[in-house]
């Protein structure tokens, strides 16, 4: 199912999500096509919703090169790991942990092959979804240092927030539908 069709099937209680999706995705003016669709793919994966992820990756493949699609997926994968690790460092009061090397491989941050600004934005979107303050701060700062405007950064976070909200609604509806079918 296409992502547009999936969004159109959202129930009435999620009407605001439909409206926001339309204004942020269908009428996008702040992001390049690659930035937008990479954000959608990375954010959908971060929601853990299989229906949303499948639709986002299918549609993303129409708007992204193979390299960019892989990089968007990679940003979600690596930030899924990093967000847990760095959020722990942020939340613990034991400063000793910050002096110990992470010991985690993060090669994809350098080897993803896509535009580095776009990868930062996708990593920022996933970090916002995963609520990692350290990672949000780091990726937002790097994006601004590379010339990304605050308006574009906020557009990425808006898209991530809408995509993130869609995932649980789809899952809730699927669970309700499967219970009703019993």
Buried (B, 14 or more C-beta within 10 A) or exposed (E): EEBBEBBEEBEEEBEEBBEBBBEBBEEBEBBBEBBBBBBBBBBBBBBEBEBBBBBBBEBBBEBBEEEBBBBBBBBBBBBBEBBEBBBEBBEEEEEEEEEEEEEEEEEBBEEBBBBBBBBBBBBBBBBBBBEBBBBBBBBBEBBBEEEBEEEBBEBBBBBBBBBBBBBBBBBEBEEEEEEEEE
